[in-house]
Amino acid sequence: MQPIYLDYNATTPIAKEVADEMRPYLYDYFGNPSSSHTYGRACKKAVQKARKQLAALLNCEASEVIFTSGGTESNNYALKGYAFANRSKGNHIITTSIEHPAVSEVCKYLETEGFEVTYLPVDDTGRVQVSDVEAAIRTETILISVMYANNEVGTLQPISEISELAKKHGIAVHSDCAQAIGKVPVDIQELGVDLLTVAGHKFYGPKGIGALYIGKGVELQKLMHGADHENNLRAGTENVLEIVGLGRAAKLAKANLQTSFVHDKSLVNRLKQALLVLDDIQFNGNTDFCLPNTLSVSFKNIEANTLLSNLPQVAASAGAACHTDSISVSATLAAMQLDKVYAMGTVRFSVGKYSTEDEIDQAAKAIVEAVHKLRE
């Protein structure tokens, strides 16, 4: 019997509607979109359709969206591309201490290339303060990169306010929205960003496909060199099969956003209530600004991986790992300054469209039993 899947923030299964849309492009439609004959035109039309579907979800123009191999490439292109193309304007970048490695590692690399990076702190709910962003701005600041939704604790960041502040100083804003899309509204006009990252496998699309929104007038130094694919911004023959899947996933996300929000929030609340029978636990994240599907729970004096190994019937993610003489806590939990006796026992449970109330009840029962067993 397969374990109950409560790790939707790590990846989502491909939706049936997405797989059905992709299937013809495995066999029947195999042309190169750059070819001018019938086979090529059919695939080019499919790519254009998907681009419009994603643009409709993000509320931007189709011409502002390029397809990439995933969130990591999009983040790399946004940060490196903007930093190197605009180096003459300044060499300072602002980000947070809770970014995904696909942003934080890029920032570390840019530091070796002569850029200066400020890593902003967050409060104990994992939320950055706009006043801290403002205090970090210098005359040489050219880019601010802040994720919209934290993948571990689900906290949402004040992107609109940060963008408004940045515009006053002529600074570009990038947001990694991989974890937010499909769960909360991601409207580029409201967020006010110049660059935005999309990852298909986070909202029921295939792995290995993503996108980058590039606002009009934003200049990037190329990351991929070759032919003039994707408006001459990203070389490489388009991955038609997965682009089609990403487009269909975007259409689904737009249509189902409200119902998905209610469904996910209800299940998270159900799990949270069921776990309240346990002593010495705490829930992490911001209660007002958060993803509807994410529940980060810390079990005092229990090691997360040990708990999960005693929970074969539940698939979830640990926020810390214990070693022989140390505890390795995630960057997010460390930035939130979570007490180590709680941090070491932090587990992220994340639900999705295929989660059911029965699964939540079964999972909660198993979690409670495992915690009691370990504490004995």
Buried (B, 14 or more C-beta within 10 A) or exposed (E): EEBBBBBBBBBBBBBEBBBEBBEBBEEEBBBBBEBEEEBBEBBBEBBBBBBBBBBBBBBBBBEBBBBBBBBBBBBBBBBBBBBBBBBEBBBBBBBBBBBBEBBBBBBEBBEEEEBBBBBBEBBEBBBBBBEBBBEBBBEEBBBBBBBBBBBBBBBBBBBBBBBEBBEEEEBBBBBBBBBBBBBBBBEBEEBBBBBBBBBBBBBBBBBBBBBBBBBEEBEBEBBBEEEEBBEEBBBBEBBBBBBBBBBBBBBBBBEBBEEBBEBBBBBBEBBBEBBEEBEBBBBBBBEEBBBBBBBBBBBBEBBBBBBBEBBEBBBBBBBBBBEEEEBEBBBBBBBBEBEEBBBBBBBBBBBBBEBEEEBBEBBBEBBBEBBEEBEE
